[in-house]
């Protein structure tokens, strides 16, 4: 990969959302995950950016993570490359503010992975979902010290408590010591679009989508940082409108690509970035 493009790709995958950053006083091995921890996990780029399969042909993810996702590109789900048919970005997506959600339609239905369910209730406050991803890592004392490229695809999971569930957003804070859960953590660079999920009655439920850290911070993943996820329950009507397949409605409530590229990315270099970080059947 060209050095400049590599640097830029890492920046783009880190700038809004953070990989799994863990407690400083818990062995990293306890955070290691496998595909069985969330079989519906989707990955869009060689170094991260995730989504969750919520229907045989549908992946929910963050709008800002779709800058290189387009018809003909690939998503990695259940150990296989799945070709993308369409991308639907919420028409009201505003970078670093709200409506950071998109649906990716696959060309062919996935028959070998059980989709997760989009959470529909508004009782998220106080729940303790899990995060999962291959992004950057580190611990709450130092913040993220290993970026998503250096992490080399290692999958981790962590848990956190929802402290706010307000309209389109849910929020978490990275606590430490006695205030923290046994496997407390936050997402890191390259985990954008990844799920906040729970398992109920044998089914996985997606409560949120990794979006961004909130407020002033010096290092991603430090203790005390607030992390913002898109609240899936708030967007149930929008999801249903897109999945229903009425093209007139789809065009009214979504766009086929993000209107504002992530900071540092321009239309001129977008093709090079996408070529370098995109998944293919060769690198799957």
C-alpha positions in Angstrom: 0.0 0.0 0.0 1.3 3.5 -0.8 2.6 5.1 2.4 0.5 8.2 2.1 -2.7 6.3 1.3 -2.0 3.9 4.2 -1.7 6.8 6.6 -4.9 8.4 5.3 -6.8 5.1 5.4 -5.8 4.7 9.0 -6.9 8.2 9.8 -10.3 7.7 8.1 -11.0 4.6 10.1 -10.0 6.2 13.3 -11.3 9.7 13.2 -14.9 9.2 14.2 -15.0 5.9 16.1 -12.4 4.4 18.2 -11.1 -0.5 18.2 -11.7 -2.3 21.4 -9.8 -0.5 24.2 -9.7 -2.4 27.5 -9.2 -2.0 31.2 -5.6 -1.6 32.3 -6.0 -4.1 35.1 -7.5 -7.0 33.2 -5.5 -9.5 31.0 -6.0 -8.7 27.3 -6.6 -12.5 26.7 -9.9 -12.2 28.5 -11.1 -9.7 25.9 -10.2 -11.9 22.9 -13.3 -12.9 20.8 -14.2 -15.4 18.1 -16.8 -15.2 15.3 -19.2 -17.2 17.5 -19.4 -14.3 19.9 -21.4 -12.4 17.2 -21.8 -14.4 14.0 -23.6 -11.6 12.2 -20.6 -9.3 12.3 -19.7 -7.7 8.9 -16.4 -6.1 8.0 -15.9 -3.7 5.0 -12.2 -2.9 4.8 -8.9 -4.7 5.4 -8.3 -3.0 8.7 -11.8 -2.7 10.0 -15.1 -0.8 9.8 -18.0 -3.1 10.7 -21.7 -3.6 10.5 -24.3 -6.2 11.6 -26.3 -8.5 9.4 -29.9 -7.9 10.4 -31.6 -9.7 7.5 -30.5 -12.2 4.8 -29.5 -9.3 2.5 -29.2 -6.4 4.9 -26.3 -5.0 6.9 -26.8 -2.0 9.2 -23.7 0.2 9.8 -22.6 3.8 10.4 -23.1 6.2 7.5 -19.5 7.6 7.9 -18.1 4.1 7.5 -19.5 3.7 3.9 -17.1 6.1 2.1 -15.7 3.1 0.1 -18.8 0.9 0.1 -20.6 0.8 -3.2 -22.3 -1.6 -5.6 -19.7 -4.2 -6.6 -17.6 -3.9 -3.4 -17.5 -6.6 -0.8 -18.4 -7.2 2.8 -16.9 -10.0 4.8 -19.7 -11.9 6.7 -19.5 -15.4 8.2 -16.1 -16.2 6.7 -17.2 -15.3 3.1 -17.0 -12.3 0.8 -20.5 -11.0 0.0 -21.0 -8.6 -2.9 -22.7 -5.3 -2.3 -25.8 -4.5 -4.4 -26.8 -1.1 -3.0 -26.0 1.4 -0.2 -28.6 3.5 1.5 -27.3 6.4 3.7 -29.8 8.2 5.9 -30.8 11.4 4.2 -30.4 13.4 7.4 -26.9 12.2 8.3 -24.9 15.0 9.8 -21.2 14.2 10.5 -20.3 14.2 14.2 -23.8 15.0 15.2 -26.6 12.6 14.3 -28.3 10.1 12.1 -25.1 8.2 11.5 -26.7 5.1 10.0 -26.7 3.3 6.7 -28.1 0.1 5.3 -26.0 -2.0 2.9 -28.0 -4.4 0.6 -26.2 -7.5 -0.5 -26.5 -8.9 -4.0 -27.3 -12.4 -2.7 -29.1 -13.5 0.5 -26.8 -14.9 3.2 -28.1 -18.4 4.0 -25.3 -19.7 6.2 -25.4 -17.0 9.0 -28.3 -16.3 11.3 -29.0 -12.5 11.1 -29.2 -10.5 14.3 -32.3 -8.6 15.1 -32.6 -4.8 15.1 -33.7 -3.8 18.7 -37.1 -2.2 18.7 -37.8 -1.3 22.3 -37.0 2.1 24.0 -35.8 0.6 27.3 -32.0 0.7 26.5 -31.1 2.9 29.5 -29.0 0.8 32.0 -28.5 -2.2 29.8 -25.0 -3.6 29.4 -24.4 -4.6 25.8 -21.2 -5.9 24.2 -19.0 -4.3 21.6 -16.9 -6.3 19.1 -14.3 -5.5 16.4 -10.8 -5.7 14.9 -9.9 -2.1 15.3 -7.1 -0.5 17.4 -6.5 -1.3 21.0 -4.8 -0.2 24.2 -6.1 0.4 27.7 -7.9 3.1 29.6 -4.8 4.4 31.3 -2.8 5.0 28.1 -5.7 5.2 25.5 -5.4 3.5 22.2 -1.7 2.7 21.5 -2.1 0.0 18.7 -3.9 1.2 15.6 -6.2 -0.9 13.5 -3.4 -1.9 11.0 -1.0 -3.0 13.8 -3.8 -5.0 15.4 -3.7 -7.2 12.3 -7.3 -8.5 12.5 -7.4 -9.6 16.1 -11.0 -9.7 17.3 -11.9 -8.4 20.7 -15.1 -7.8 22.7 -15.9 -5.6 25.6 -18.9 -4.6 27.7 -20.3 -1.2 28.8 -23.4 0.3 30.4 -25.8 2.6 28.6 -25.9 5.9 30.5 -28.1 7.8 28.1 -30.7 6.8 25.5 -32.0 10.0 24.0 -33.8 10.1 20.6 -31.2 9.0 17.9 -28.3 8.4 20.3 -27.2 6.1 23.1 -24.1 6.8 25.1 -21.5 5.0 27.3 -18.6 6.2 29.5 -15.4 4.3 30.1 -15.2 3.7 33.8 -12.4 2.2 35.8 -11.7 0.1 39.0 -14.8 -0.6 41.1 -17.1 1.4 38.8 -16.3 -0.7 35.8 -17.7 -3.9 34.5 -15.4 -7.0 34.6 -14.7 -6.6 30.9 -15.4 -2.9 30.5 -14.2 -1.2 27.4 -15.0 1.1 24.5 -14.6 0.7 20.7 -11.4 1.9 19.0 -10.1 3.1 15.7 -11.5 0.8 12.9 -14.5 -0.3 14.9 -16.9 2.3 13.2 -20.3 0.8 12.4 -19.8 -2.1 14.8 -22.7 -3.3 16.9 -23.6 -2.8 20.6 -25.4 -6.1 21.0 -27.0 -8.4 23.5 -28.2 -12.0 23.4 -31.8 -12.7 24.6 -33.6 -16.0 24.3 -30.8 -17.3 22.0 -31.1 -14.4 19.6 -28.6 -11.5 19.1 -30.1 -8.0 19.3 -28.4 -4.9 17.9 -29.0 -1.9 20.1 -26.5 0.5 18.7 -24.0 1.3 16.0 -20.5 2.6 16.8 -20.4 6.3 15.7 -17.9 8.5 17.6 -16.4 9.8 20.8 -18.0 12.9 22.4 -16.4 16.1 23.7 -12.8 17.0 24.1 -10.3 14.2 24.4 -6.5 14.0 24.0 -6.2 10.3 23.4 -8.9 7.9 22.1 -10.0 5.3 24.6 -8.8 7.0 27.8 -10.8 6.5 31.0 -13.7 8.9 31.3 -14.3 9.3 27.6 -17.9 9.2 26.4 -18.7 7.1 23.4 -21.7 7.7 21.2 -23.6 5.0 19.3 -26.5 5.4 16.9 -29.7 4.2 18.6 -31.1 1.5 16.4 -34.6 1.5 17.9 -35.1 5.2 16.9 -34.6 4.3 13.3 -37.0 1.3 13.0 -39.4 3.1 10.7 -36.5 4.2 8.4 -35.1 0.7 8.3 -38.5 -0.8 7.4 -38.9 1.8 4.7 -35.6 0.9 3.1 -36.0 -2.8 3.4 -39.6 -2.7 1.9 -38.0 -1.9 -1.5 -40.1 1.0 -2.7 -37.6 2.9 -4.8 -39.6 6.2 -4.6 -39.5 6.0 -0.8 -35.9 4.9 -0.7 -34.8 7.9 -2.7 -36.8 10.2 -0.5 -35.3 9.0 2.8 -31.8 8.1 1.8 -28.9 8.8 -0.5 -26.7 6.3 -2.3 -23.5 7.7 -0.8 -22.4 10.1 2.0 -22.7 13.8 1.1 -19.7 14.7 3.2 -16.5 12.7 2.9 -14.6 12.1 6.2 -11.9 14.7 7.0 -8.7 14.3 5.0 -10.4 12.5 2.1 -11.1 14.2 -1.2 -12.8 13.0 -4.4 -9.4 13.0 -6.2 -7.8 10.4 -3.9 -11.0 8.4 -3.0 -10.4 5.8 -5.8 -6.9 5.1 -4.6 -8.0 4.8 -0.9 -10.8 2.5 -1.8 -8.5 0.3 -4.0 -6.0 0.0 -1.1 -8.4 -0.7 1.8 -11.3 -2.5 0.0 -11.9 -6.2 0.4 -11.7 -8.5 -2.6 -12.1 -12.2 -3.2 -8.3 -12.4 -3.3 -7.8 -11.0 0.2 -10.7 -12.8 1.8 
